[in-house]
Amino acid sequence: MWLKAIATFEGGLAHYNMLRENEGIYEAMLEKYDGKPNHHPPKRVIMIRGEKGWTGDIKDRGLIKQLGTVIDTRLKGRLYSEIENKNDNLHHRTA
């Protein structure tokens, strides 16, 4: 499943497409950047979800945190939707 994220970078907006590679491992690929032409964000970021948060293969902790927050928010929303669907299905079977 592709996730889209917009992160701030050097006064501009970096648009990323993110894909889950493995459990807790995501790859973010830069789609476009509308900021300063001489300050481009990384074209590719590998991110790993650890116990204490997100890490990645770049030094920019702020960008990693922004992208990781998008992943966490989307996954949490999807998890809640799945739980609600299961509860609805259970309720319909018992009613």
N, C-alpha and C positions, 0 to 999 in steps of 0.2 A: 504494500500500500504506500503510495506517494503522499508525503506531507509537504505543504508549502509553508514557507516561513519568510517573514520580512524582518530584517535586523538593521539597526542603525550602525553605520560605520563611517568614521571620518566626516560626519556632517551630511552623509547621503543615506540612501536606503539600498540595502543589499537583498535581493530576492533569491531565495534558495529553494531548490527541490530536494527533499530528503527521502531516503529509502532505507528501510531496515535491512541490514546485512545479516545479522544474527541476533540472538537474545542480548539486548543491551548495547548493540553496536549499530550505529547509523552512519550513512555517508550523506553528506550535504554537498550539493553541486550548485555553484553560482549560475543563476539563470540570467540575471541582469543587475546592473548597478547604476544608479542615477546620481552618483556623487562626483567628486573631483576625478578627472580622467587620469591624473598621475598618482592617485592613492586607491588602487583597486583592492578589494578584500580578496582573501584566498579563493581560488576557483574551486577547490575541493577540500573538504574537512571530514576527517574520520573522527567520530565521537563515540566515547565509551561511557556507559552509565555505571558508576561505581557506588559503593555504599554511601559515600559522602557527597555525591553529586556527579556532574559531568566533567570529563577530561577529554582532551583531543590531541591531534597531531599538529596543532598550531600553538603559538605563544599567546595569542589574544584571548585571555580568559573571559573578557566581556562578551565577545562574539560567541564563544562556546556556551556561556551561560544563557544568552538570548535564544540560541537555537535549541538548547536543552530544555528551556522552559516551554517552548512551543511543543516539543515532543511530549513532555510530561503532561501538559494541559490537554493535548489531543488524546493521549492514551487514557488519562483519567476520565475524560468525557466518554470515550468509547467503552471503557470498563463499566461505568455507571449505566450506559445504555444497554449493555449486554445483561447486566444484573436486573434492570427494570424489565427487559423483555422476558427473561426467565421467570421473574415473579409474576408477570402478566399471564404467561402460559400456564404456570402452576395454578394461578387463581381461576383461570377458565376451566381447567380440568376438574377442579374440586367444586366448582359452583354448579 
